[in-house]
Amino acid sequence: MMDTDVRQSTPNQRRALGLFIARTLGQYDTALWSGAAGFVRAHGLKLLTVVGGGLHGTGAGREPQRNVLYALSKAG
């Protein structure tokens, strides 16, 4: 659960919410991103979106190469 007051004093100090998503196409993906964007807007946060494909190459094409984005995105 998130604290109710997460806003900081200046826009550059706002906390960020990371959204890890396989792709940005399709009705599901668009709705997921739109919901996250509305949440961060309402709470004065930043949204960082990582589009890294299906996990472990579950999709076709270059998805295994795109998964490197997930490995580079570590908490901390």
Buried (B, 14 or more C-beta within 10 A) or exposed (E): EEEEEEEEEEEEEBBEBEBEBBBEEEEEBEEBBEEBBEBBEEBEBBBEEEBBBBEEBEBEEEBBEBBEEBEEEEEE
